[in-house]
Amino acid sequence: MEKVSITIDGYSLQVDLGKSILNAALEADLYIPHLCHHPDLPDVGECRLCVVEIEGCGEIKTSCKTQVEDGMVIHTKTEKLNAMRRLSMELMLANHVDDCTTCPKYLKCELQSLIQYLEVSTSRLRRTLNSVPVNTANPLFVRDLNRCVSCGRCVRACKELRGVDVLDYQLTDDDRVMVDIKNHHSMEEEHCRFCGACVEVCPTGALQDKEGVFKPNLNRDLELVPCKAECPAHTDVPRYIRAIKEGRYQDAIAIIREKAPFPHSLGYVCMAFCESVCRRKEINQSLSIRELKKFAADKDEGLWREHVNFKPKTGKRVAVVGSGPAGLTAAYYLTKLGHEVTVFEQLPVAGGMLTTGIPKYRLPREAVEAEIAEIKRAGVTIMTNTPIESLKDLKAKGFDKILLAVGAGKGNRLPIDGANYDNVYENIDFLKGVSLGILEKIGDRVVVLGGGNVAFDCARTAIRLGAKEVVIACLETREAMTASEDEILEGLKEGVKLLNARTFLGIEGLNNKGTGVKCQEVSSFTFDEGGKLQLILKPDSEHVIEADTIIFAAGQRPEIPQEWDIPVKRGNLIETENEIKVIGRNDLFAAGDAVYGTHSVIQAIAAGRKAASVIGQELNGDGDIEDKLTNDGTPSQYLGKEEDFLNANRNQCMEGCYDDSLACGEAGRCLQCDLRTTITRPKLWIHYKIK
């Protein structure tokens, strides 16, 4: 590119021929006031704040629309220019809201910053305040045209950057020119893509995100992408959704695997926190993100392996106790950091709850086995049928660090008569027994005590074992049950009977075998200040639910052997610093359900990632476990108009899985919130070296 020599306010610059004076100055850290200019948008010179004087030129020029020429001598700070800028600013402010403190952009506003820089006083201005009602009807955005200064950034962003062309200059009823939806239509009528580019470039607060759409005080790249922020592992959801939409299935699975070594399992059983915050649900329905993850996992050809970064061997050894998702995730990433990792599992199979706690009908065992095989392929050694009785003995085998990831594998029995009869099981023992083929006969009548997802796992498993009558009884009302709505509906469809608002008085039995659960109906319940349950019972409502098998599904806790001699707190949870380092120990770490109680698979994976990073740092490394497993590049900012975009409803799976057409269609419903993070954030004048 040919270079030219110019001088701006006495500073000599070598700049590219064809560049505007404004861009040449800003890139050299020389500030020229501007408002309608945005680094990602074509310049139009609307605001008249970037005016400059050029020696030998008889007229004032807008620097954003004037290209540099060799030998130019430019002045930006003359009294004449300052007077013109103040006048332009006063004209903009004449119809602007007087109280900036009511705006969410207060102290982060480009307009307010310019008022300060130009020392503009608004005291002498006659104002027309709040003449246009603030529009809050849109599900995602607020439009306050009283704050609009007609800089046109939003119009250009919508038309030039996104190619949607929803916005334009409109004449208001009082003959003011402001930016609004074309033809005074709604955003839906003009087929808005709800991408947020207009809000992102607005310098004044005329366009704002609706309160509650984003969580504040996060890293901005997370704040603007709720699905990624809500995922405990911060999986880059929009990025892999876009890859599916474009038919780049191998890129999609690679992106998922950047954050989790169990993509297929997550496709079946993830709690899908991402879907609960999906901005698309404010329009009609959230994206079916979990099903799209499952679709991508089904397409996995392993091409991502060539991009995996294994760091040089360190000679350090780490023992991981427990082979659930937290332990295996940590082991995988620690191996990638160059450490030698051995996982110890007391059961005959690896996988923890993935293989023995979650029923096969929800999570096919071959999916888990393939993912565990991938972890072994990375170099992790897994020793099953190997309980750890002494941490001291384990340390003596030459391990530098030990990670305890034993999960919450012990169920809770309510303290009622008959709780220890032979045919009374805890949830985890029941599911584990079925998974390992130990427990096969349960009789015709099964009663499950509890109202969470695990209770439904037990109940639906009992149906598959041949039980003719399965009852779930719980303290909560139907509306207050902790089980997910999907689990409840599927259970009811399969024949599970619900008995809500029940308290359990005891288990009746004969010859050490339970024959029924004695219950009473509950009118209401509360917990006192000490956490003790307070019940109001319905009089004369005692009854017995007959049963051949009774299952407690009232939560679970970790099993921590006393011989380990480690600090535990309420619920038998391991005491840690920052949920990783065991209190008072430099060689012991803990992660997952054993630390914070029963949560989800994706939370366990996130905990395993964190543990690997922390242990990596403790072993004198940087702890950097991040990988980029695909060369997918920077996404295009262009979206284009799509007339049926807002009317597209959530696609339902056919026979349990999307085909290519349905998956691409569902992925096409994504608002692509992450594109906002690629829009350049303008600098305020205080951030320039030469002001």
N, C-alpha and C positions, 0 to 999 in steps of 0.2 A: 504494500500500500504506500502510495506517495505521501511524503510528509511535507508540511508547510510550517513556517515560523510565524507565530503571532505573539502579541504582548497584551496581557490583560492586567490592568491596574499595576503596571510596572513589572509584572512577572513574565519572563520569556518562556514560551512553551513550544515544543515540537509536537504537532498533532496530525492526525490523518486527514488528508484532503477529503472534503465531503462531509465532515462531521459538523454538527451545529456548534455555534459559539457556546451555548449553554452546556452541552454535553462535554465539550472540551474543557470548560472551566470546572465543572463538577468532578470530572475524572481526575483533575489536577488538585482536587481538594480546595478549590476556590469557590466560595459560595456566591451565587447570584439568586436573589429571591425568586420564587416560582410557586405556582399552585396547580395550574392545570397540567403541567408537565408530570409525566410518570415514566420511569425508565423502561417499562415494558410496552408503552403505548405510543402510537404516532402523535407527534406534536401538532397542535392547532393554534396556539398563541391566543387563547381566549381570555386569560386572566390579565394580561398586560402588566404583569409584575416583573417579568424577566427582561424588561427593556434595557438597552445599552446604547451608549454613544460610540461611534466609530470615527476616528480622525479621518477627515477628508470626505465624510459622508454627511450630507446636509440634513438628513432626517434621522429620527429615533428609530431603532430597530428592535424587534422582539428577538432575543437571542436564541430562542428555541427553534425559530423558523429561518434563521440566517446562517448560512454555511460559512465556515472559515475560509479565508483567502490569504495567500502568502503576503506577509508584511503588515497585516492588520494590526492596528493599535486601538485597543478597546478599553473604554472606561465604564465602570459599573456603579460608581458611588458618587455621582455628581448631585448637586442640590436639585437640579432640574429633574433628574431621574427619581430622586427620593420623593419629590412633590408629586410626580405622576403616579408613583406606586401608592402613595398614601391616598390619593384621590381614587384610584382603582379599588383599593381595599375598602374605602368608605362606601363606595357604590355597592360593593358586594355585601357589606354589612347592613345596608339600609333595611333589608327585609329579613335579616338574620335574627334568630332568637337572642335576646339580650343576656339571658342567664346561662352561660356555658356550663355552670356547675351541675345543671340538670342532665347533661349529656354523658353517656357512658364513655365517650372518648376524652373526657376532661383530663387535662394534663398529658394526653397522648395525641393531641389533635394538631394537624399541620396548620390549619387556619389560625388557631389560637397562638401557635408558635410564631407565625408570621405577624400577627397583631403586636406581639411583644417585640419582635425584631424591628418592625417598621415604626414602632412607637406611635401607633394610631390610637387616638382618643375617640371614643364613640359617644361622648357626652352631648355633642351638638347635633347628633343625627336624629331626624324624625323617623320613627320606626313603625312598621306595620307588623305587629307581633301575633304569631299563632293564627294567622288568617286562614291557614289550610289545616284541617283536622289531621292529627297524626293517625296514619293507617297502620293498625295492628291486626288486620284481618288475615294477613298472610301467616301460614303456619311456622315459617322459619325467620322471616325478616320483618323489621319495622321500618316504615318509610315516613320520615318527618321532613316534608318539603319546606318547612320553615327554616331549616338549616341548610338548604340547598343554595349553592352560590353559582350554579350553572357552569361549573368548570368542565363538564362533559367527560370526565374520566370514566364514569360508569357506562356512558353511551359507547365510548370507544372500546372499553373492556368487553362489553357484551357483543359488540359487532366485530371488532378486529381480532380480539384475543380468543373469544369463544365461538364466534360465527353464529350466534343465536339471534342477535338483532332484535331484542325485545324493547329496548329503551330508545327514547328520542326526546327532543325538545318539544314541549307542549305549552300552549298559551292557557293560563289560568283564567278564572272568571273575572278577576280584577286586572286583566291584561299584563300579568307578569309572565315572563318566560322562565319555565323551570323544566327540569328533567322528570319525565313520568313514563308510564307504560304507553307504548304506541296506541294510538286511537282511543286513549283513555280506557283501554281494556284491562281486565285482570291479568295477572302473570300467567295463569292457567290458559286463558284465551289466546295469549300470544306464544304459548308453548315454551315458557321459561324452563330452563334446565336446573334451576335451583343450585347452581354451582358455587354461588357466593362471590364470584369475581367482582361484581359491582360493589359489594360491601367492602371487600378487601382493598379496593383502590379509592374508595370515598375518603376525602381528606377532612370532612367536617362533621360526620355523624348524621347526615341526612339519610343514609342507609345504615342500618345497624342489624346485628344478629339479635334475634329475640332472646330475652333473658332466659337462661336455663338450657339453651341449645348446646352450649359448650361449657365445660368445667373450667373455671378460672384457675390461675396460678399453676398451670402445667407448662412444661416445655411447649413452645408454640406449635411445633410440628405435631405434637400429640393433642394439644388443645383443639386444633382445627379438624382433627380426624377422630371423632368419638369412638368409633369401632376399634381403632388401633389403641387408643388410650385405655379403653375399658378392658381389653384383653390383658390378662395378667402377664403374658409373655410379650406383649406389644407386637403381635404378629401384624405385618403390613397388609391388612385386609384389602384396601382399595387396589393395591398393586397387584395382588394375585387375582382379584376379581377382574381387573382390566385384562390381565393375561388370558383368562378364560374367555372373556368376551371376544378377544381377538384370535382365539383358537390356538394360543401359545400354551398348550397344556403342560409341557415340560418346564416352562418358565414358572407356571403357577405352582406346581408342586415344589420346585426349587425354592421359591419365595417362602412358602410355608415352612419348609425344612430349615430355613435360616434361623428359625426361632424354636422349633420343636422337632424332636426325633420320633414323635408318635403321631404323624398327620392322619393316618388311616383310623387309628383309634379315636382321635378327636372328631373325625368325621362322623363317627357313630355316637359318641357319648359326651361330647363337649357341652358344657352348660350354656354355651353361646351367649356370654355376656355382651358380646359385640352387637348381637341382634337387638338387645334391649335398648341400646342407645342409638341405633341406626337412624339417621335423620330422615331417611325415606319413609319411616313409619308415620311421620307427621303429615305426609301427603296421602298415603293410603296404607301400605303395609311394609314392614321392614324387609330387607333382603334376606333370602334364605342362605345365610353365610355358611352355616355348618354343612348343609347339603352340598354347597359348592366346594367346600374343602374335601368332602368325601368324594365328590366327582373327580377333583384333581388328583387325589390319592389313588383312585382306581386307574388313572392314566399314567401312573409313575413308571417310567422306563429306566430310571436310575442315571439319567444323563447328568444330574447335578453332582454326582460323585467326583467328576473330573475337576470341579471347582473347590472341593473341600480343602481347607488349609490345615495341615497337620504341622505343628511346630516341632523343632528338633527335640530329641529325647533329653530329658533333664536328669534322669537317674533317680528321681524322687518316686516314692511309692505311697499310694493312697488306698486305704481299705474303706469300702462302702458297705454298711450293714443294712440290708434290705434292698430288694430288687423291684420295688414299685416304680411308678413313673418319676418320682422325685429322685430316688437313688440311681436309676439307670440314666436319667437325663444328666445328672451330675457326673456320673462315671464317663459318659460319652464325651462331654465337654472337657473334663479333666484329661482324658486321653488325647484329645486334640491339642491340649496345651503341652503335651509331651511327657506327661506323667504316666507311670505304670499303675493301672487301677485293677483291683480285684473286688468283686462284689460277692458278699456272703448272704445266702438265702436259706432259711431254715426249712422251707417247704420243698417238695420235690420238683416244683416248676417255678420259673422266674416270672416276674410281671406284677406281683403283688395283687392289688384289687383288680387290675386289668384282666387277670387270668383266673382269680379265685373269688372275687367279690362281685364283679359285674356279670350278670347272667349271659350265657352264650347267645340267647336270642337277641340281646341288645348289642353285644360286641363279639363278632365271630373270632374264635380263637386263632384261626389262621392269620388274621390281620395283625394281632399282637405278636404272634410267633415270628412273622416276617420282619417286624420292626425290631424285635429283640435280636434277631439274626443280623440285622444291619448294624446294631450296636456292637455285637461281637466282631463283626467284620472290621470295625474301626480299631479293634485291639483290646476291647474290654474282656476280662476273664470273669465268668460267672460260675460260682460254685454253689449248687443247690444241695439240699439235705445237709446243710452245714450251719447249725445254730451256733451263735456266739455266746458263750457263758461268761467269759472274762475278757473285759476290754484291756486289762493289763497284759494278759497272755497274748492277745492280738497285737498289741503295740510291740511286744517283745519279738514278734516275727519280722521286725524290720520295717514296719510301716511308719512313714513320717507323719501322716495325718490320718484321722479316722472320721468318717462321716456317718452319723446315725440317721437312717432314713427308713425307720421301721414301720411307719404308718400308724394308723389307729385300728389295730386288728382285734380288739377285744370289745365285745358287745356289752351292753348294760342290762342287767336284770332288775326289775322293780322289786323293792323289798316287801313282797307280799307272800302270804302262805302258799305253799305249793310251787314256788318259783324254781325249785331244783328237782322237780319230778323228771323221770327219765326221758319223757317225750316232749320236754320243754327245752327249746333251743334259743340261743342268742342269734341275732341276724347274721353276723359274720360267720359263725360256725356253721349255720345252716347253708348259706350260700357256698361256703368253702367246701363243705361236705358234698354238696351236689356237683360242684365243678370238678372235684377230684374223684368222683364216682364212688364215694364212701357211703353217702346217704341216698337211698333210692326209695324206701317204703315210708310213706307218711300217713296212710289211711285216707278215708274219704272226706273228713271234715278238718279244715285247717283254720286256726284263728291267728291273725297277726296283730300284735299290739303296738300301735304307732301310726303316725300319719305322714311320714316323709317319703322321699323317693326310694329309700332302701326298703321300707315297708312294702311298697308296690313291687319292688324287685322280688322280695320273698313271696308275696302273694301270687304273682304271675308265674314264678318258678314252680310254685306248688301246683298250679293248674296244669303246667306242662308235665308234672310228675304223676298226673292222673287224679288229683283231688277233685271231688265232685262238688264240694261246697267250700268256698274260701271267703272268709270275712276279715275285713280290716276294721278294727275298732280303735278309736283314738279320742283324746280329750278335746281336741279342737273341733270347731264347727267346720262344715264343708268349705266355707269361704276362707277360713283361717288356716287350713292345712298347709304344711310346708312343702308338700310334694308339688312338682310342677303340674300345670294344667294338662299337658300332654300325657304325662304318666297316669294321672287320674282318669282321663277319658279313655285311654287305651285299656286300663285295668277294668273299668266298668264295661267296656265293649267285650272284654274276654270273660266276663261273668263274675268279677270280684264284687262282693257286697260290702257297702260302707255302713258303718254304725258310728256316727259322730256324737260328740258331747257325752262321752262315757268315761267314768273312772273305774279302776279295777280294784275290787275288794279282796280278791284271792283266787286261787286256782283250786277247784275241787278235784278230788282224785281217789283212786283206789289202787292198792298194791304198788305204790310209788309211781303211778301213771296218772297224768292229768286227764280228766274227763270233760272239763268245761271251765270257762272263765266266769266268775261271778262279778257282775258289773252293776253300776248304778248310773242313772242319767244325771247330767250336770246342767244346771240352769245357767251358771256363769262361773268364771274363775279369774283370780288375780294373783299377783305375787306381792308379798309384803316387802318392807325395806331390806330384810335379810335374805330375800330371794326365796322364801318359803311359800309353797303353793297354798292358796286359800280358795276353797271350793264352796259353792252354794249348790246343794243337791236337791233334786226333785224328790219330794217325799213319796214313799211307796213305789219306787221305780226300780227296785232291785230285780235282776234277772240273770239267767245263766246262758252263756253261749256254749253249746256243746261242741266238743273238739276231740279229734284223735291226735292232732299235733298242734302245739302252741309255740309261737315264735315271738320273742321280744324284739321289737325293732324301735327301741327308744334311745338311739344314739350309740356311740362307740368311743373308745379311748385307746391310747397306746398301751402296749404291754412292755414295761420297762423292768427288767430283772433287778432285784435289789443288789445282786452281786456286782452290777455295773458301777454302783456307788457314784451316781451323777445326780445333780440337783433337779428335782421335779416340783411342779406346782399343782394347783387345783386341776383336776381332770387327768392327773398323771402325765401332764405335758412337760417336756424337757425345757428347763429354763435356759434361755439364750440371750446373748446380746445381738440386737438387730436381727432376730430370728435366724441366726446362723451359728454364731460361736457360743459353745456351751460355757455357761458362767464359771469362771475360775479355772478354766482349762485352756491351754495353748494348743493342745494336740487334738482336741475333740470339737466336732461341729455337728450340727443337726439341721434337718430340713424336712419340710412337708408336714403331713398331718400330725406327726409326733411332736411338732412345735406349736402349731396353731389350732389343732383339732381338725375334725373331718371337714374337708372342703371338696374341691373338684379336681379332675385330672389336670386341667390346664393350669390351675393354681399350683399343683404339685410340680408340674414341669417348670413353671416360673421359679419356684423355690429351688429346684435342682440347678437351674441356670445360675441363680444368685450364689448358691453354695459353691459351684465350680469356680466362679469368678473370685469369690472371697478366698477360697483355699488356694487358688492359683496365685493370688497376691501374697498370701502367707508363705508360699513356697518360693518367695523371691522372684516372682514373675509379675507381668502387668495385669494378669487376670482378664485379658481381652479375649472374649469368646465369640465375638461377632464375626460373621462370615457373609460374603455376598456370593450366592451360588448360581447366579445367572447374569449374563450380560444384556439385561433387558433395556438398558439405556434410560434416557429422560423421556417421560410421556409427553405427548403433544398437548398443548393448551387448547387446541381447537376441538370443539364438541359438535357444532352444527345444529341445525334445527331438526327436531324430531316430533312430529305432530301427535303421535300416540304415547309419547314418553310418560306423561303424568298419569295416563289412564291404565298403564300396564300394571296388572295385579301380580301378586306373588305366584310364581309357577309351582304347582304341586308335582311331587315326584311320581313317576310311573313305576310301580313295582319296586319301590324302595330306593330308586336311584335315578338321577337325571340322565337322559341321553344327551348327545351333543347339542341338539337343537334347543332343548329346554334349558340346558345349562347356560348356553350363550345368551338366550333370551333373558334368563334371570339375572345374569351378570350385567346385561345391558340396562337393567333398572337402576344400577348404582349411580348415585349423584356425583361420584368421584370427588369427594371432599378434599382429598389430598392435593388436588391441583392448586388449591389456594396456597399451599405451602411453597409452591414454586414461583409464585408472584413476588417480585422484588419489593421489599419494604423500603420506602423512601426514607432518606436521612433528614432529620431536622437540622436547622442551621447551626445548632450548638454542637453538632457532631463533625462539622467541617473545621479543618485546621485554620484556614484563612477565611475569616468572616467579613 
